[in-house]
Amino acid sequence: MKVFETACSYAGIDSKDTESRTLMASILSEVAKKYPPRFVWKQVPLDWDGNSPLLFGEPLPGDMAASYIKGASSVVLMAITLGPAFDRDVRRLAVTDMTRSLFLNAAGAAFVDARLDEVQATIGRELGCYLSDRFSPGYGDLPLAYQTVLFRELNLTARLGLHLIDTLLMVPEKSITALAGVFDSPQPQTIRGCAVCDLYPCALAKKGQTCVK
């Protein structure tokens, strides 16, 4: 239900628009069947220079990262994608059925994010530890340019077929890269929200809505 409501929110579907919500439910079901996500992850040690985290011998940029992984001895790097077929179908539908294209795009965004939640939970169980909220390059004050580090360390072009374009955005588009701190005890889940999002104020925020559930 959370994925469905998030997809509806992304697509701007009103809670009373039963016709659109029925269509979104159908499309979301198709996404789960037609575009199985692929993912990779890697645990890497984390050093500290005072209160500054060092990853691969270099400072991890921004104050947000230091705040949310404070006390961690390692981090998990992760990436997930729905693959190029999803992008092609969104573009193809844009020519013949713009509404369905919009809904498919929103469904994919909600689905891949929820699937990464599941991946993150699985990683925690496999490692026998607890992960902090994940955060991605371009989120808060972690520069989008840090995307190049994750691509290098996870070998994402070879392993998942991901590519960075000149603007540092990923192709295929429905892909996520992220980091999370590794801890021995549960951590507060507080990182997600408009206060630390570089997209704020986005179209949803201007309508008094949020993508956070």
PyMOL commands that set and color helices and strands:
alter all, ss='L'
color gray80, all
select helices_A, chain A and resi 2-11+18-34+63-68+84-96+98-127+144-154+156-160+194-196+203-206
alter helices_A, ss='H'
color red, helices_A
select strands_A, chain A and resi 38-45+47-49+52-55+58-59+74-81+130-131+163-164+170-171+175-183
alter strands_A, ss='S'
color yellow, strands_A
deselect
rebuild
show_as cartoon
